């Protein structure tokens, strides 16, 4: 999982990426291709 300051550029890498808020953190999840997972901060 990548840890990034901003997820905007990472979100455009794949069309299946979804932005999710969990426990005060922002996550990028991708069911089709899990290697695109990312977390902000």
N, CA, C and O atoms as CSV, one atom per row, in Angstrom:
chain,resi,resn,atom,element,x,y,z
A,1,UNK,N,N,0.834,-1.186,0.000
A,1,UNK,CA,C,0.000,0.000,0.000
A,1,UNK,C,C,0.874,1.243,0.000
A,1,UNK,O,O,1.816,1.359,0.784
A,2,UNK,N,N,0.547,2.171,-0.892
A,2,UNK,CA,C,1.289,3.414,-0.977
A,2,UNK,C,C,0.737,4.405,0.029
A,2,UNK,O,O,-0.471,4.452,0.260
A,3,UNK,N,N,1.616,5.200,0.629
A,3,UNK,CA,C,1.180,6.286,1.497
A,3,UNK,C,C,1.539,7.584,0.795
A,3,UNK,O,O,2.708,7.852,0.515
A,4,UNK,N,N,0.507,8.397,0.509
A,4,UNK,CA,C,0.729,9.594,-0.304
A,4,UNK,C,C,0.157,10.818,0.386
A,4,UNK,O,O,-0.749,10.715,1.213
A,5,UNK,N,N,0.706,11.996,0.033
A,5,UNK,CA,C,0.170,13.242,0.571
A,5,UNK,C,C,-1.166,13.578,-0.064
A,5,UNK,O,O,-2.066,14.096,0.598
A,6,UNK,N,N,-1.293,13.279,-1.358
A,6,UNK,CA,C,-2.530,13.566,-2.064
A,6,UNK,C,C,-2.870,12.378,-2.943
A,6,UNK,O,O,-2.000,11.832,-3.621
A,7,UNK,N,N,-4.127,11.979,-2.933
A,7,UNK,CA,C,-4.530,10.795,-3.688
A,7,UNK,C,C,-5.081,11.141,-5.061
A,7,UNK,O,O,-5.458,10.249,-5.821
A,8,UNK,N,N,-5.132,12.406,-5.380
A,8,UNK,CA,C,-5.762,12.789,-6.644
A,8,UNK,C,C,-5.059,12.194,-7.856
A,8,UNK,O,O,-5.712,11.680,-8.763
A,9,UNK,N,N,-3.722,12.260,-7.876
A,9,UNK,CA,C,-2.986,11.726,-9.028
A,9,UNK,C,C,-3.040,10.204,-9.063
A,9,UNK,O,O,-3.059,9.601,-10.136
A,10,UNK,N,N,-3.063,9.583,-7.876
A,10,UNK,CA,C,-3.100,8.119,-7.836
A,10,UNK,C,C,-4.458,7.583,-8.274
A,10,UNK,O,O,-4.558,6.474,-8.800
A,11,UNK,N,N,-5.503,8.381,-8.054
A,11,UNK,CA,C,-6.842,7.903,-8.389
A,11,UNK,C,C,-7.020,7.751,-9.895
A,11,UNK,O,O,-7.817,6.931,-10.351
A,12,UNK,N,N,-6.274,8.544,-10.666
A,12,UNK,CA,C,-6.437,8.505,-12.114
A,12,UNK,C,C,-5.668,7.362,-12.769
A,12,UNK,O,O,-5.744,7.187,-13.985
A,13,UNK,N,N,-4.932,6.585,-11.984
A,13,UNK,CA,C,-4.149,5.498,-12.582
A,13,UNK,C,C,-5.019,4.383,-13.129
A,13,UNK,O,O,-4.636,3.692,-14.074
A,14,UNK,N,N,-6.201,4.207,-12.528
A,14,UNK,CA,C,-7.047,3.089,-12.944
A,14,UNK,C,C,-8.499,3.498,-12.778
A,14,UNK,O,O,-8.841,4.202,-11.828
A,15,UNK,N,N,-9.369,3.059,-13.704
A,15,UNK,CA,C,-10.758,3.505,-13.634
A,15,UNK,C,C,-11.561,2.829,-12.538
A,15,UNK,O,O,-12.652,3.290,-12.204
A,16,UNK,N,N,-11.041,1.738,-11.968
A,16,UNK,CA,C,-11.768,1.024,-10.918
A,16,UNK,C,C,-11.431,1.519,-9.513
A,16,UNK,O,O,-11.921,0.959,-8.532
A,17,UNK,N,N,-10.607,2.555,-9.402
A,17,UNK,CA,C,-10.221,3.055,-8.085
A,17,UNK,C,C,-11.396,3.759,-7.417
A,17,UNK,O,O,-12.109,4.539,-8.048
A,18,UNK,N,N,-11.587,3.473,-6.131
A,18,UNK,CA,C,-12.642,4.126,-5.355
A,18,UNK,C,C,-12.018,4.813,-4.139
A,18,UNK,O,O,-11.109,4.276,-3.506
A,19,UNK,N,N,-12.518,5.998,-3.830
A,19,UNK,CA,C,-12.047,6.757,-2.671
A,19,UNK,C,C,-12.962,6.461,-1.491
A,19,UNK,O,O,-14.176,6.640,-1.586
A,20,UNK,N,N,-12.388,6.010,-0.383
A,20,UNK,CA,C,-13.167,5.595,0.775
A,20,UNK,C,C,-12.595,6.251,2.020
A,20,UNK,O,O,-11.376,6.337,2.171
A,21,UNK,N,N,-13.470,6.720,2.921
A,21,UNK,CA,C,-13.022,7.273,4.202
A,21,UNK,C,C,-13.274,6.249,5.290
A,21,UNK,O,O,-14.409,5.813,5.483
A,22,UNK,N,N,-12.231,5.862,5.999
A,22,UNK,CA,C,-12.357,4.912,7.107
A,22,UNK,C,C,-11.533,5.404,8.281
A,22,UNK,O,O,-10.344,5.694,8.146
A,23,UNK,N,N,-12.194,5.498,9.458
A,23,UNK,CA,C,-11.533,5.891,10.701
A,23,UNK,C,C,-10.710,7.168,10.547
A,23,UNK,O,O,-9.595,7.255,11.060
A,24,UNK,N,N,-11.252,8.148,9.849
A,24,UNK,CA,C,-10.584,9.436,9.701
A,24,UNK,C,C,-9.473,9.476,8.679
A,24,UNK,O,O,-8.850,10.519,8.484
A,25,UNK,N,N,-9.211,8.353,8.016
A,25,UNK,CA,C,-8.188,8.333,6.964
A,25,UNK,C,C,-8.855,8.138,5.621
A,25,UNK,O,O,-9.946,7.574,5.533
A,26,UNK,N,N,-8.202,8.602,4.582
A,26,UNK,CA,C,-8.725,8.473,3.230
A,26,UNK,C,C,-7.961,7.352,2.537
A,26,UNK,O,O,-6.731,7.350,2.501
A,27,UNK,N,N,-8.711,6.399,1.988
A,27,UNK,CA,C,-8.097,5.249,1.334
A,27,UNK,C,C,-8.518,5.181,-0.123
A,27,UNK,O,O,-9.617,5.595,-0.491
A,28,UNK,N,N,-7.622,4.649,-0.946
A,28,UNK,CA,C,-7.956,4.289,-2.320
A,28,UNK,C,C,-8.025,2.779,-2.362
A,28,UNK,O,O,-7.056,2.109,-2.007
A,29,UNK,N,N,-9.153,2.226,-2.790
A,29,UNK,CA,C,-9.235,0.782,-2.918
A,29,UNK,C,C,-9.596,0.429,-4.349
A,29,UNK,O,O,-10.248,1.199,-5.055
A,30,UNK,N,N,-9.158,-0.748,-4.757
A,30,UNK,CA,C,-9.420,-1.211,-6.108
A,30,UNK,C,C,-9.638,-2.717,-6.047
A,30,UNK,O,O,-8.697,-3.482,-5.840
A,31,UNK,N,N,-10.892,-3.136,-6.231
A,31,UNK,CA,C,-11.205,-4.564,-6.132
A,31,UNK,C,C,-10.607,-5.357,-7.285
A,31,UNK,O,O,-10.194,-6.505,-7.116
A,32,UNK,N,N,-10.565,-4.732,-8.465
A,32,UNK,CA,C,-10.115,-5.454,-9.653
A,32,UNK,C,C,-8.608,-5.644,-9.637
A,32,UNK,O,O,-8.104,-6.709,-9.995
A,33,UNK,N,N,-7.881,-4.595,-9.217
A,33,UNK,CA,C,-6.420,-4.645,-9.234
A,33,UNK,C,C,-5.893,-4.114,-7.906
A,33,UNK,O,O,-5.598,-2.924,-7.795
A,34,UNK,N,N,-5.769,-4.982,-6.886
A,34,UNK,CA,C,-5.450,-4.517,-5.531
A,34,UNK,C,C,-4.097,-3.845,-5.377
A,34,UNK,O,O,-3.821,-3.289,-4.314
A,35,UNK,N,N,-3.253,-3.872,-6.376
A,35,UNK,CA,C,-1.945,-3.237,-6.200
A,35,UNK,C,C,-2.040,-1.726,-6.243
A,35,UNK,O,O,-1.050,-1.047,-5.970
A,36,UNK,N,N,-3.211,-1.172,-6.582
A,36,UNK,CA,C,-3.378,0.270,-6.612
A,36,UNK,C,C,-3.847,0.824,-5.264
A,36,UNK,O,O,-4.251,1.985,-5.189
A,37,UNK,N,N,-3.800,0.014,-4.197
A,37,UNK,CA,C,-4.245,0.499,-2.892
A,37,UNK,C,C,-3.345,1.627,-2.411
A,37,UNK,O,O,-2.130,1.598,-2.601
A,38,UNK,N,N,-3.971,2.631,-1.779
A,38,UNK,CA,C,-3.192,3.754,-1.255
A,38,UNK,C,C,-3.905,4.338,-0.047
A,38,UNK,O,O,-5.108,4.162,0.147
A,39,UNK,N,N,-3.104,5.048,0.765
A,39,UNK,CA,C,-3.633,5.703,1.951
A,39,UNK,C,C,-3.064,7.106,2.013
A,39,UNK,O,O,-1.914,7.337,1.640
A,40,UNK,N,N,-3.884,8.052,2.492
A,40,UNK,CA,C,-3.408,9.435,2.566
A,40,UNK,C,C,-2.838,9.730,3.941
A,40,UNK,O,O,-3.425,9.379,4.964
A,41,UNK,N,N,-1.663,10.391,3.947
A,41,UNK,CA,C,-1.104,10.895,5.187
A,41,UNK,C,C,-0.237,9.955,5.967
A,41,UNK,O,O,0.269,10.319,7.028
